[in-house]
């Protein structure tokens, strides 16, 4: 009987059920963007403006990533869909920079939405999303703003720069570990430093990102690609640059 009730509850679940709107993280002023910092010598360079050799299409890993390289930046091509790394990663330190275009339009989740899936698990189970969306002066649910682990944890504070400015994410990702049986042995944890400010402090994830319903570790997995999101909203595409990783 309990199972029946649970199934019914899942069927009636709405996206809004897992949105959190308060408390709103306090704004922190971090000033203008700094010059791009060179990667450490032992990093694997995932993108530095010299092509997309490290990336493939998420829809078909046999196809190249069809996003636009513009100088040292990588511009999202929404028509081409999500892209992901050729390489698979377990735990790592990741640096990337992203920019909401100065002429951004739209509101809420439809204003510069993208994201970094810290481990991408494929169709139907997208992985673990560290959200990107304009959060300078744009109201949305706080567990869906930039710096959030989407639909799970809001950032501790909001050190957002204005559109047109480069912003940095430095991420320390400890991949989840599973028992042979598939049950979770050690959940994923993540630390995120956004524009030099800590916004996720060794946060324990509830499972892969769920748009509707409660997340849980339903899929046992090992190493996985990292995925960048081509979100389906109508706003102007965002850019990335200086993406590098160090495996732990
Ligand atoms: Mg997103």
py3Dmol code that shows the C-alpha trace and the ligand (Angstrom):
import py3Dmol

protein = """\
ATOM      1  CA  UNK A   1       0.000   0.000   0.000  1.00  0.00           C
ATOM      2  CA  UNK A   2       2.825   2.345   0.867  1.00  0.00           C
ATOM      3  CA  UNK A   3       4.392   1.637  -2.523  1.00  0.00           C
ATOM      4  CA  UNK A   4       1.180   2.575  -4.295  1.00  0.00           C
ATOM      5  CA  UNK A   5       0.931   5.867  -2.420  1.00  0.00           C
ATOM      6  CA  UNK A   6       4.582   6.609  -3.159  1.00  0.00           C
ATOM      7  CA  UNK A   7       4.128   5.929  -6.900  1.00  0.00           C
ATOM      8  CA  UNK A   8       1.098   8.203  -6.955  1.00  0.00           C
ATOM      9  CA  UNK A   9       3.011  10.941  -5.147  1.00  0.00           C
ATOM     10  CA  UNK A  10       5.814  10.659  -7.722  1.00  0.00           C
ATOM     11  CA  UNK A  11       3.321  10.933 -10.584  1.00  0.00           C
ATOM     12  CA  UNK A  12       1.850  14.095  -9.119  1.00  0.00           C
ATOM     13  CA  UNK A  13       5.232  15.614  -8.324  1.00  0.00           C
ATOM     14  CA  UNK A  14       5.857  19.018  -9.906  1.00  0.00           C
ATOM     15  CA  UNK A  15       9.147  20.842 -10.644  1.00  0.00           C
ATOM     16  CA  UNK A  16       8.127  23.549  -8.161  1.00  0.00           C
ATOM     17  CA  UNK A  17       8.063  21.034  -5.294  1.00  0.00           C
ATOM     18  CA  UNK A  18      11.867  21.009  -5.079  1.00  0.00           C
ATOM     19  CA  UNK A  19      12.458  24.761  -5.549  1.00  0.00           C
ATOM     20  CA  UNK A  20      13.731  26.681  -2.512  1.00  0.00           C
ATOM     21  CA  UNK A  21      13.301  30.476  -2.606  1.00  0.00           C
ATOM     22  CA  UNK A  22      14.623  31.555   0.802  1.00  0.00           C
ATOM     23  CA  UNK A  23      16.879  32.476   2.444  1.00  0.00           C
ATOM     24  CA  UNK A  24      18.428  34.465  -0.420  1.00  0.00           C
ATOM     25  CA  UNK A  25      22.265  34.206  -0.267  1.00  0.00           C
ATOM     26  CA  UNK A  26      23.881  37.531   0.643  1.00  0.00           C
ATOM     27  CA  UNK A  27      25.611  39.442  -2.155  1.00  0.00           C
ATOM     28  CA  UNK A  28      29.411  39.652  -1.974  1.00  0.00           C
ATOM     29  CA  UNK A  29      31.196  42.248  -4.104  1.00  0.00           C
ATOM     30  CA  UNK A  30      34.280  40.706  -5.721  1.00  0.00           C
ATOM     31  CA  UNK A  31      35.063  43.540  -8.138  1.00  0.00           C
ATOM     32  CA  UNK A  32      35.932  43.186 -11.796  1.00  0.00           C
ATOM     33  CA  UNK A  33      37.274  40.014 -13.386  1.00  0.00           C
ATOM     34  CA  UNK A  34      40.985  39.244 -13.020  1.00  0.00           C
ATOM     35  CA  UNK A  35      43.286  38.387 -15.907  1.00  0.00           C
ATOM     36  CA  UNK A  36      43.227  34.738 -16.896  1.00  0.00           C
ATOM     37  CA  UNK A  37      45.599  32.648 -14.747  1.00  0.00           C
ATOM     38  CA  UNK A  38      47.732  29.989 -16.453  1.00  0.00           C
ATOM     39  CA  UNK A  39      46.992  26.357 -15.500  1.00  0.00           C
ATOM     40  CA  UNK A  40      49.421  24.456 -13.219  1.00  0.00           C
ATOM     41  CA  UNK A  41      51.951  22.300 -15.061  1.00  0.00           C
ATOM     42  CA  UNK A  42      50.338  18.968 -14.128  1.00  0.00           C
ATOM     43  CA  UNK A  43      46.829  19.929 -15.255  1.00  0.00           C
ATOM     44  CA  UNK A  44      45.044  18.313 -18.189  1.00  0.00           C
ATOM     45  CA  UNK A  45      43.953  21.148 -20.463  1.00  0.00           C
ATOM     46  CA  UNK A  46      40.330  20.644 -21.483  1.00  0.00           C
ATOM     47  CA  UNK A  47      39.981  23.935 -23.358  1.00  0.00           C
ATOM     48  CA  UNK A  48      42.407  26.774 -24.004  1.00  0.00           C
ATOM     49  CA  UNK A  49      41.109  28.223 -27.275  1.00  0.00           C
ATOM     50  CA  UNK A  50      43.035  25.811 -29.484  1.00  0.00           C
ATOM     51  CA  UNK A  51      40.138  23.610 -30.567  1.00  0.00           C
ATOM     52  CA  UNK A  52      37.744  21.065 -29.116  1.00  0.00           C
ATOM     53  CA  UNK A  53      39.837  17.902 -29.260  1.00  0.00           C
ATOM     54  CA  UNK A  54      38.963  17.000 -25.661  1.00  0.00           C
ATOM     55  CA  UNK A  55      35.178  17.210 -26.255  1.00  0.00           C
ATOM     56  CA  UNK A  56      32.451  15.264 -28.026  1.00  0.00           C
ATOM     57  CA  UNK A  57      28.702  15.565 -28.536  1.00  0.00           C
ATOM     58  CA  UNK A  58      26.715  14.317 -25.533  1.00  0.00           C
ATOM     59  CA  UNK A  59      23.952  12.984 -27.804  1.00  0.00           C
ATOM     60  CA  UNK A  60      26.447  10.920 -29.820  1.00  0.00           C
ATOM     61  CA  UNK A  61      29.946  10.421 -28.457  1.00  0.00           C
ATOM     62  CA  UNK A  62      31.143   9.472 -31.945  1.00  0.00           C
ATOM     63  CA  UNK A  63      30.416  13.006 -33.113  1.00  0.00           C
ATOM     64  CA  UNK A  64      32.589  16.071 -32.488  1.00  0.00           C
ATOM     65  CA  UNK A  65      31.502  18.833 -30.137  1.00  0.00           C
ATOM     66  CA  UNK A  66      29.936  21.457 -32.390  1.00  0.00           C
ATOM     67  CA  UNK A  67      30.298  24.588 -30.261  1.00  0.00           C
ATOM     68  CA  UNK A  68      32.008  27.741 -31.522  1.00  0.00           C
ATOM     69  CA  UNK A  69      35.601  28.594 -30.677  1.00  0.00           C
ATOM     70  CA  UNK A  70      35.957  32.388 -30.653  1.00  0.00           C
ATOM     71  CA  UNK A  71      39.491  33.459 -29.729  1.00  0.00           C
ATOM     72  CA  UNK A  72      40.207  31.941 -26.311  1.00  0.00           C
ATOM     73  CA  UNK A  73      36.481  31.449 -25.627  1.00  0.00           C
ATOM     74  CA  UNK A  74      34.089  28.588 -26.266  1.00  0.00           C
ATOM     75  CA  UNK A  75      30.565  29.752 -27.121  1.00  0.00           C
ATOM     76  CA  UNK A  76      27.570  27.478 -26.469  1.00  0.00           C
ATOM     77  CA  UNK A  77      25.753  26.348 -29.612  1.00  0.00           C
ATOM     78  CA  UNK A  78      22.256  25.580 -28.375  1.00  0.00           C
ATOM     79  CA  UNK A  79      21.281  23.838 -31.613  1.00  0.00           C
ATOM     80  CA  UNK A  80      24.179  21.397 -31.211  1.00  0.00           C
ATOM     81  CA  UNK A  81      23.149  20.392 -27.685  1.00  0.00           C
ATOM     82  CA  UNK A  82      25.281  19.447 -24.690  1.00  0.00           C
ATOM     83  CA  UNK A  83      28.950  18.552 -25.018  1.00  0.00           C
ATOM     84  CA  UNK A  84      31.068  16.359 -22.755  1.00  0.00           C
ATOM     85  CA  UNK A  85      34.683  15.391 -22.256  1.00  0.00           C
ATOM     86  CA  UNK A  86      36.201  12.479 -24.148  1.00  0.00           C
ATOM     87  CA  UNK A  87      38.014  11.507 -20.975  1.00  0.00           C
ATOM     88  CA  UNK A  88      36.344   9.956 -17.936  1.00  0.00           C
ATOM     89  CA  UNK A  89      37.081  11.288 -14.471  1.00  0.00           C
ATOM     90  CA  UNK A  90      36.650  10.145 -10.888  1.00  0.00           C
ATOM     91  CA  UNK A  91      37.608  12.679  -8.224  1.00  0.00           C
ATOM     92  CA  UNK A  92      39.283  15.871  -9.377  1.00  0.00           C
ATOM     93  CA  UNK A  93      40.072  19.564  -9.077  1.00  0.00           C
ATOM     94  CA  UNK A  94      38.484  21.530 -11.932  1.00  0.00           C
ATOM     95  CA  UNK A  95      38.928  25.145 -12.987  1.00  0.00           C
ATOM     96  CA  UNK A  96      36.746  26.847 -15.542  1.00  0.00           C
ATOM     97  CA  UNK A  97      35.637  30.352 -16.416  1.00  0.00           C
ATOM     98  CA  UNK A  98      32.280  31.413 -17.786  1.00  0.00           C
ATOM     99  CA  UNK A  99      30.710  34.616 -19.000  1.00  0.00           C
ATOM    100  CA  UNK A 100      27.098  35.694 -19.317  1.00  0.00           C
ATOM    101  CA  UNK A 101      26.961  37.994 -22.374  1.00  0.00           C
ATOM    102  CA  UNK A 102      26.541  41.704 -21.615  1.00  0.00           C
ATOM    103  CA  UNK A 103      23.403  41.822 -23.768  1.00  0.00           C
ATOM    104  CA  UNK A 104      21.690  38.958 -21.951  1.00  0.00           C
ATOM    105  CA  UNK A 105      17.884  38.954 -21.962  1.00  0.00           C
ATOM    106  CA  UNK A 106      15.254  36.767 -20.322  1.00  0.00           C
ATOM    107  CA  UNK A 107      14.546  36.138 -16.667  1.00  0.00           C
ATOM    108  CA  UNK A 108      14.733  33.469 -14.003  1.00  0.00           C
ATOM    109  CA  UNK A 109      16.033  30.142 -15.332  1.00  0.00           C
ATOM    110  CA  UNK A 110      15.785  31.499 -18.909  1.00  0.00           C
ATOM    111  CA  UNK A 111      18.619  34.018 -18.542  1.00  0.00           C
ATOM    112  CA  UNK A 112      22.015  32.600 -19.436  1.00  0.00           C
ATOM    113  CA  UNK A 113      21.281  29.101 -18.201  1.00  0.00           C
ATOM    114  CA  UNK A 114      24.032  26.532 -18.685  1.00  0.00           C
ATOM    115  CA  UNK A 115      25.783  24.294 -16.200  1.00  0.00           C
ATOM    116  CA  UNK A 116      28.613  21.929 -15.441  1.00  0.00           C
ATOM    117  CA  UNK A 117      27.631  18.318 -14.875  1.00  0.00           C
ATOM    118  CA  UNK A 118      30.391  17.155 -12.556  1.00  0.00           C
ATOM    119  CA  UNK A 119      29.846  13.554 -13.644  1.00  0.00           C
ATOM    120  CA  UNK A 120      27.586  13.014 -16.647  1.00  0.00           C
ATOM    121  CA  UNK A 121      25.688   9.739 -16.496  1.00  0.00           C
ATOM    122  CA  UNK A 122      23.932   9.801 -19.860  1.00  0.00           C
ATOM    123  CA  UNK A 123      20.338  10.084 -20.964  1.00  0.00           C
ATOM    124  CA  UNK A 124      17.620   9.832 -18.321  1.00  0.00           C
ATOM    125  CA  UNK A 125      20.148  10.373 -15.533  1.00  0.00           C
ATOM    126  CA  UNK A 126      21.990  13.522 -16.496  1.00  0.00           C
ATOM    127  CA  UNK A 127      24.478  13.577 -13.643  1.00  0.00           C
ATOM    128  CA  UNK A 128      25.337  16.136 -10.994  1.00  0.00           C
ATOM    129  CA  UNK A 129      24.793  19.750 -12.045  1.00  0.00           C
ATOM    130  CA  UNK A 130      26.680  22.737 -10.716  1.00  0.00           C
ATOM    131  CA  UNK A 131      24.409  25.448 -12.067  1.00  0.00           C
ATOM    132  CA  UNK A 132      25.341  28.392 -14.253  1.00  0.00           C
ATOM    133  CA  UNK A 133      22.756  31.118 -14.837  1.00  0.00           C
ATOM    134  CA  UNK A 134      22.891  34.905 -14.596  1.00  0.00           C
ATOM    135  CA  UNK A 135      22.584  35.573 -10.872  1.00  0.00           C
ATOM    136  CA  UNK A 136      23.722  39.196 -10.704  1.00  0.00           C
ATOM    137  CA  UNK A 137      20.247  40.730 -10.642  1.00  0.00           C
ATOM    138  CA  UNK A 138      17.928  37.907 -11.564  1.00  0.00           C
ATOM    139  CA  UNK A 139      15.418  36.321  -9.239  1.00  0.00           C
ATOM    140  CA  UNK A 140      15.018  32.566  -9.278  1.00  0.00           C
ATOM    141  CA  UNK A 141      14.849  29.770  -6.731  1.00  0.00           C
ATOM    142  CA  UNK A 142      18.072  29.867  -4.716  1.00  0.00           C
ATOM    143  CA  UNK A 143      18.829  26.179  -5.186  1.00  0.00           C
ATOM    144  CA  UNK A 144      18.756  26.912  -8.925  1.00  0.00           C
ATOM    145  CA  UNK A 145      20.950  30.041  -9.018  1.00  0.00           C
ATOM    146  CA  UNK A 146      24.610  30.044 -10.034  1.00  0.00           C
ATOM    147  CA  UNK A 147      26.812  28.308  -7.477  1.00  0.00           C
ATOM    148  CA  UNK A 148      24.007  25.940  -6.515  1.00  0.00           C
ATOM    149  CA  UNK A 149      24.047  22.186  -6.766  1.00  0.00           C
ATOM    150  CA  UNK A 150      20.899  22.281  -8.841  1.00  0.00           C
ATOM    151  CA  UNK A 151      17.690  21.534  -6.919  1.00  0.00           C
ATOM    152  CA  UNK A 152      19.744  20.487  -3.873  1.00  0.00           C
ATOM    153  CA  UNK A 153      21.892  23.206  -2.291  1.00  0.00           C
ATOM    154  CA  UNK A 154      21.950  26.994  -2.682  1.00  0.00           C
ATOM    155  CA  UNK A 155      25.356  28.717  -2.591  1.00  0.00           C
ATOM    156  CA  UNK A 156      26.458  30.044   0.818  1.00  0.00           C
ATOM    157  CA  UNK A 157      26.667  33.591  -0.610  1.00  0.00           C
ATOM    158  CA  UNK A 158      26.302  35.275  -4.016  1.00  0.00           C
ATOM    159  CA  UNK A 159      29.651  36.614  -5.344  1.00  0.00           C
ATOM    160  CA  UNK A 160      28.232  37.043  -8.859  1.00  0.00           C
ATOM    161  CA  UNK A 161      29.809  39.436 -11.339  1.00  0.00           C
ATOM    162  CA  UNK A 162      27.633  41.377 -13.760  1.00  0.00           C
ATOM    163  CA  UNK A 163      26.933  40.118 -17.280  1.00  0.00           C
ATOM    164  CA  UNK A 164      29.869  40.734 -19.648  1.00  0.00           C
ATOM    165  CA  UNK A 165      32.437  39.861 -16.934  1.00  0.00           C
ATOM    166  CA  UNK A 166      34.355  36.569 -16.747  1.00  0.00           C
ATOM    167  CA  UNK A 167      33.637  34.492 -13.636  1.00  0.00           C
ATOM    168  CA  UNK A 168      35.576  31.543 -12.227  1.00  0.00           C
ATOM    169  CA  UNK A 169      34.609  28.222 -10.730  1.00  0.00           C
ATOM    170  CA  UNK A 170      37.167  26.147  -8.857  1.00  0.00           C
ATOM    171  CA  UNK A 171      35.669  22.803  -7.953  1.00  0.00           C
ATOM    172  CA  UNK A 172      36.922  19.965  -5.780  1.00  0.00           C
ATOM    173  CA  UNK A 173      34.822  16.921  -6.617  1.00  0.00           C
ATOM    174  CA  UNK A 174      34.966  13.682  -4.679  1.00  0.00           C
ATOM    175  CA  UNK A 175      33.088  11.146  -6.762  1.00  0.00           C
ATOM    176  CA  UNK A 176      30.616   8.847  -4.986  1.00  0.00           C
ATOM    177  CA  UNK A 177      31.636   5.295  -4.169  1.00  0.00           C
ATOM    178  CA  UNK A 178      29.310   2.317  -4.452  1.00  0.00           C
ATOM    179  CA  UNK A 179      29.128  -1.140  -2.937  1.00  0.00           C
ATOM    180  CA  UNK A 180      29.219  -4.110  -5.291  1.00  0.00           C
ATOM    181  CA  UNK A 181      25.453  -4.393  -4.785  1.00  0.00           C
ATOM    182  CA  UNK A 182      24.937  -0.861  -6.079  1.00  0.00           C
ATOM    183  CA  UNK A 183      24.091   0.812  -2.781  1.00  0.00           C
ATOM    184  CA  UNK A 184      26.042   3.972  -2.053  1.00  0.00           C
ATOM    185  CA  UNK A 185      29.110   3.454   0.137  1.00  0.00           C
ATOM    186  CA  UNK A 186      30.202   7.108   0.239  1.00  0.00           C
ATOM    187  CA  UNK A 187      28.105   9.880  -1.322  1.00  0.00           C
ATOM    188  CA  UNK A 188      29.658  12.517  -3.582  1.00  0.00           C
ATOM    189  CA  UNK A 189      31.006  15.658  -1.919  1.00  0.00           C
ATOM    190  CA  UNK A 190      31.869  18.932  -3.556  1.00  0.00           C
ATOM    191  CA  UNK A 191      33.586  22.168  -2.681  1.00  0.00           C
ATOM    192  CA  UNK A 192      33.002  25.112  -5.021  1.00  0.00           C
ATOM    193  CA  UNK A 193      34.874  28.408  -5.022  1.00  0.00           C
ATOM    194  CA  UNK A 194      33.124  30.988  -7.204  1.00  0.00           C
ATOM    195  CA  UNK A 195      35.096  34.148  -8.057  1.00  0.00           C
ATOM    196  CA  UNK A 196      37.451  33.341  -5.190  1.00  0.00           C
ATOM    197  CA  UNK A 197      34.645  32.905  -2.639  1.00  0.00           C
ATOM    198  CA  UNK A 198      33.616  29.562  -1.171  1.00  0.00           C
ATOM    199  CA  UNK A 199      29.972  28.804  -1.984  1.00  0.00           C
ATOM    200  CA  UNK A 200      29.827  25.020  -1.415  1.00  0.00           C
ATOM    201  CA  UNK A 201      31.830  23.794   1.553  1.00  0.00           C
ATOM    202  CA  UNK A 202      32.355  20.044   1.308  1.00  0.00           C
ATOM    203  CA  UNK A 203      28.664  19.655   0.485  1.00  0.00           C
ATOM    204  CA  UNK A 204      27.314  16.083   0.488  1.00  0.00           C
ATOM    205  CA  UNK A 205      25.114  15.489  -2.551  1.00  0.00           C
ATOM    206  CA  UNK A 206      21.792  13.661  -2.269  1.00  0.00           C
ATOM    207  CA  UNK A 207      22.345  11.991  -5.632  1.00  0.00           C
ATOM    208  CA  UNK A 208      22.331  12.961  -9.318  1.00  0.00           C
ATOM    209  CA  UNK A 209      20.285  16.035 -10.248  1.00  0.00           C
ATOM    210  CA  UNK A 210      16.530  15.571 -10.490  1.00  0.00           C
ATOM    211  CA  UNK A 211      14.369  18.216 -12.174  1.00  0.00           C
ATOM    212  CA  UNK A 212      11.240  16.678 -10.663  1.00  0.00           C
ATOM    213  CA  UNK A 213      11.180  14.706  -7.442  1.00  0.00           C
ATOM    214  CA  UNK A 214      13.730  13.888  -4.783  1.00  0.00           C
ATOM    215  CA  UNK A 215      17.252  12.905  -5.845  1.00  0.00           C
ATOM    216  CA  UNK A 216      18.807   9.607  -4.774  1.00  0.00           C
ATOM    217  CA  UNK A 217      21.745   7.401  -5.727  1.00  0.00           C
ATOM    218  CA  UNK A 218      19.767   5.043  -7.953  1.00  0.00           C
ATOM    219  CA  UNK A 219      22.576   4.411 -10.455  1.00  0.00           C
ATOM    220  CA  UNK A 220      25.910   2.825  -9.563  1.00  0.00           C
ATOM    221  CA  UNK A 221      28.643   4.375 -11.671  1.00  0.00           C
ATOM    222  CA  UNK A 222      32.376   4.712 -12.001  1.00  0.00           C
ATOM    223  CA  UNK A 223      34.380   7.340 -13.833  1.00  0.00           C
ATOM    224  CA  UNK A 224      32.299   9.604 -16.047  1.00  0.00           C
ATOM    225  CA  UNK A 225      32.668  12.482 -18.508  1.00  0.00           C
ATOM    226  CA  UNK A 226      32.170  16.105 -17.466  1.00  0.00           C
ATOM    227  CA  UNK A 227      29.360  17.749 -19.412  1.00  0.00           C
ATOM    228  CA  UNK A 228      28.593  21.368 -20.307  1.00  0.00           C
ATOM    229  CA  UNK A 229      24.953  22.278 -20.796  1.00  0.00           C
ATOM    230  CA  UNK A 230      23.315  23.807 -23.875  1.00  0.00           C
ATOM    231  CA  UNK A 231      20.110  24.844 -22.116  1.00  0.00           C
ATOM    232  CA  UNK A 232      17.006  25.181 -24.248  1.00  0.00           C
ATOM    233  CA  UNK A 233      16.063  28.704 -23.210  1.00  0.00           C
ATOM    234  CA  UNK A 234      15.926  31.550 -25.750  1.00  0.00           C
ATOM    235  CA  UNK A 235      18.521  33.832 -24.151  1.00  0.00           C
ATOM    236  CA  UNK A 236      21.889  34.698 -25.726  1.00  0.00           C
ATOM    237  CA  UNK A 237      24.506  31.901 -25.450  1.00  0.00           C
ATOM    238  CA  UNK A 238      27.123  32.055 -22.706  1.00  0.00           C
ATOM    239  CA  UNK A 239      30.868  31.418 -23.135  1.00  0.00           C
ATOM    240  CA  UNK A 240      33.520  29.349 -21.368  1.00  0.00           C
ATOM    241  CA  UNK A 241      37.316  29.641 -21.291  1.00  0.00           C
ATOM    242  CA  UNK A 242      40.435  28.302 -19.541  1.00  0.00           C
ATOM    243  CA  UNK A 243      39.100  24.857 -18.558  1.00  0.00           C
ATOM    244  CA  UNK A 244      41.603  22.550 -16.882  1.00  0.00           C
ATOM    245  CA  UNK A 245      41.523  19.622 -14.506  1.00  0.00           C
ATOM    246  CA  UNK A 246      43.766  17.739 -12.082  1.00  0.00           C
ATOM    247  CA  UNK A 247      42.756  14.218 -11.177  1.00  0.00           C
ATOM    248  CA  UNK A 248      42.915  13.349  -7.481  1.00  0.00           C
TER     249      UNK A 248
END
"""
ligand_1 = """\
1
MG
Mg 21.583 24.643 -16.019
"""
view = py3Dmol.view(width=600, height=400)
view.addModel(protein, "pdb")
view.setStyle({"model": 0}, {"cartoon": {"style": "trace"}})
view.addModel(ligand_1, "xyz")
view.setStyle({"model": 1}, {"stick": {}})
view.zoomTo()
view.show()
